[in-house]
Amino acid sequence: MIYSYTVNPILVPSGSIVANGGSVNNKGIEFNVNAKIVDRTNLSWTSGINLAHNKNEITSLTNPLFAGGDSVLLSRPEGGGQSGRSLQILKAGRPLGQYFSFKYAGKNEAGVSQFYAADGSLTTTPVVGKDYYYLGSAQPKLMLGWTNSLRYKNFDLNVFIRGVFGNKVFNATRADLFRPSTAQYSNILVDAADEPASDFNAYVYSSRFLESGSFVRFDNATLGYNFRKLGPFVKNLRVYTSVNNLFVITKYKGVDPEVNQGGIAPGVDYNNFYPKTRTFLFGLNISI
């Protein structure tokens, strides 16, 4: 909850201070089970699964020294033409990463993107802050970790798979590249090429660019083979190969759904995300 809070000018002449002034509550449940599924002389298989659910909630934006107000609008990627528009809100009773922005309502008869106003009517000129809606959270509802260790004679295989489910990611990168009228002098997405150039609202930050952040990632796999008792000087020789980040199963349209989840504004793809690499490793272990 580190943010810029209002403080008595007698204490701080500027009237504000960056401090850890709010309160956050986390409650959850975690389930873990490990099992030896197969246990034979030449074959074994052990598996473990971990499931975790956490509920995050801001309980206060103030304390005896600092005042954060009733709510704070934040997350401003500041893409082209997006000046002043925010994506999230800090508010007591809501989680960190609560999306709060325009709600997309399709296109009108003129082919211009429209949005829901605060009273439920449709408008092509929504007002920042006033016509905002709660649009979901960056906080996942379930996290999964699954490990497997298999051994067959001299072979061994270890596999780890991770999953995150129920969270939202705001694809600001996609929105910033969704401007068909700029195609003559800047890059746009292939999808944006089907948008009419007359749609001056096509790229406006709204629920249109809020996507599911759920994914299953094949995090790591290591396969090895052990040569035993090779002679008086070598007790064991193990040859192995390992791969990290083999593949990701997701519906997210961006580079990677696993964007920043830290700080007070998680879950926003700000067009500054460096994609995870896929690595292959070959190794040799010798015991003498």
Secondary structure, DSSP 4 states (H G I P E B T S, - for coil): -EEEEE--TTTSTTSEEEEE--EEEEEEEEEEEEEEEEE-SSEEEEEEEEEEEEEEEEEESB-SS-B--SEEEE-----TT-TT---EEEETTS-TTEEEEB-EEEE-TTS-EEEE-TTS-EESSPPTTTT-EEEEESS-SEEEEEEEEEEETTEEEEEEEEEEES-EEEEHHHHHT--GGGTTTS---TGGGGS-TT-TTTT-SBGGGEEE--EEEEEEEEEEEEEE--SSS-SEEEEEEEEEEEEEEE---SS-S-----SSS-SEE-S-PPPPPPEEEEEEEEE-
